[in-house]
């Protein structure tokens, strides 16, 4: 779960630095994602197509889920009493979702830079 979070944090931090945006004090996934999301214009409410809006809304919540999952289920913060019994398929789902979101951000960014 840490790998998925690290993938997204790295892409978002590079975006923030390259776009010369203000780096947030707290550099966790949620904080850097908020800066990128606002700057790149990822707002599902602004999309007219209902089907595309559903897909984008789901992807936006994937980022929040990955951040929460890392905090709760990975070894990054130590274990509490609740121990998650994750399987390989959960890890693949999480990492593949992070890759999909990272690629979507990079392609959107590239498209905006070439206009």
C-alpha positions as CSV (number, residue, x, y, z in Angstrom):
1,X,0.0,0.0,0.0
2,X,2.9,2.3,0.6
3,X,4.1,1.9,-3.0
4,X,0.8,3.1,-4.4
5,X,0.8,6.1,-2.1
6,X,4.5,6.8,-3.0
7,X,3.8,6.7,-6.7
8,X,1.1,9.3,-6.4
9,X,2.9,11.5,-4.0
10,X,6.0,11.6,-6.3
11,X,4.0,12.5,-9.4
12,X,2.1,15.2,-7.5
13,X,5.2,16.7,-5.9
14,X,7.0,16.9,-9.3
15,X,3.9,18.5,-10.8
16,X,3.9,21.1,-7.9
17,X,7.6,21.8,-8.4
18,X,7.5,22.0,-12.2
19,X,4.4,24.3,-12.2
20,X,6.1,26.4,-9.4
21,X,3.1,26.0,-7.1
22,X,3.3,26.6,-3.4
23,X,4.3,23.4,-1.7
24,X,2.0,22.6,1.3
25,X,3.5,22.5,4.8
26,X,2.1,19.0,5.2
27,X,3.4,16.9,2.2
28,X,1.1,13.9,2.6
29,X,-0.9,12.5,-0.3
30,X,-4.0,14.4,0.6
31,X,-2.3,17.8,0.8
32,X,-0.3,17.5,-2.4
33,X,-3.3,16.0,-4.2
34,X,-5.4,19.0,-3.2
35,X,-2.9,21.4,-4.8
36,X,-2.6,19.4,-8.0
37,X,-6.4,18.8,-8.3
38,X,-7.2,22.4,-8.0
39,X,-4.5,23.6,-10.4
40,X,-5.2,21.0,-13.1
41,X,-9.0,21.5,-12.8
42,X,-10.1,18.1,-11.8
43,X,-13.6,18.8,-10.7
44,X,-16.2,16.3,-11.7
45,X,-19.0,18.9,-11.2
46,X,-17.6,20.8,-14.2
47,X,-17.9,17.9,-16.6
48,X,-21.0,17.8,-18.8
49,X,-21.0,14.1,-19.8
50,X,-22.6,12.1,-16.9
51,X,-20.8,8.9,-17.7
52,X,-17.3,10.5,-17.8
53,X,-18.3,12.4,-14.6
54,X,-18.9,9.1,-12.9
55,X,-15.5,7.7,-14.0
56,X,-13.6,10.8,-13.0
57,X,-15.4,11.0,-9.7
58,X,-14.4,7.4,-9.0
59,X,-10.8,8.1,-9.8
60,X,-10.8,11.1,-7.6
61,X,-12.0,9.0,-4.7
62,X,-9.3,6.4,-5.5
63,X,-6.6,8.9,-4.4
64,X,-8.4,9.5,-1.1
65,X,-8.8,5.8,-0.6
66,X,-5.1,5.0,-1.3
67,X,-4.1,7.6,1.2
68,X,-6.4,6.3,3.8
69,X,-5.5,2.7,3.1
70,X,-1.8,3.4,3.5
71,X,-2.4,5.0,6.8
72,X,-4.6,2.2,8.1
73,X,-3.4,-1.0,6.4
74,X,0.3,-0.6,5.5
75,X,3.3,-1.0,7.6
76,X,4.2,2.7,7.1
77,X,2.7,3.8,10.4
78,X,2.9,0.6,12.5
79,X,0.2,-1.7,13.5
80,X,-2.6,-1.2,16.0
81,X,-5.1,-3.8,17.2
82,X,-6.8,-4.1,13.9
83,X,-4.7,-6.2,11.5
84,X,-5.8,-6.2,7.9
85,X,-5.5,-9.5,6.1
86,X,-4.7,-8.2,2.7
87,X,-4.1,-10.5,-0.3
88,X,-2.0,-10.0,-3.4
89,X,-5.1,-9.0,-5.3
90,X,-5.7,-6.1,-3.0
91,X,-2.1,-4.8,-3.5
92,X,-2.4,-5.2,-7.2
93,X,-5.7,-3.3,-7.3
94,X,-4.2,-0.5,-5.2
95,X,-1.0,-0.1,-7.2
96,X,-2.7,-0.5,-10.5
97,X,-5.2,2.2,-9.5
98,X,-2.4,4.5,-8.5
99,X,-0.7,3.9,-11.9
100,X,-3.9,4.7,-13.7
101,X,-4.4,7.9,-11.8
102,X,-0.7,9.0,-12.2
103,X,-0.9,8.4,-15.9
104,X,-4.2,10.3,-16.2
105,X,-2.6,13.3,-14.4
106,X,0.5,13.2,-16.5
107,X,-1.4,12.9,-19.8
108,X,-3.7,15.8,-18.7
109,X,-0.7,17.9,-17.7
110,X,1.0,17.1,-21.0
111,X,-2.1,18.0,-23.0
112,X,-2.3,21.4,-21.2
113,X,1.3,22.1,-21.8
114,X,1.1,21.5,-25.5
115,X,-1.8,23.9,-26.1
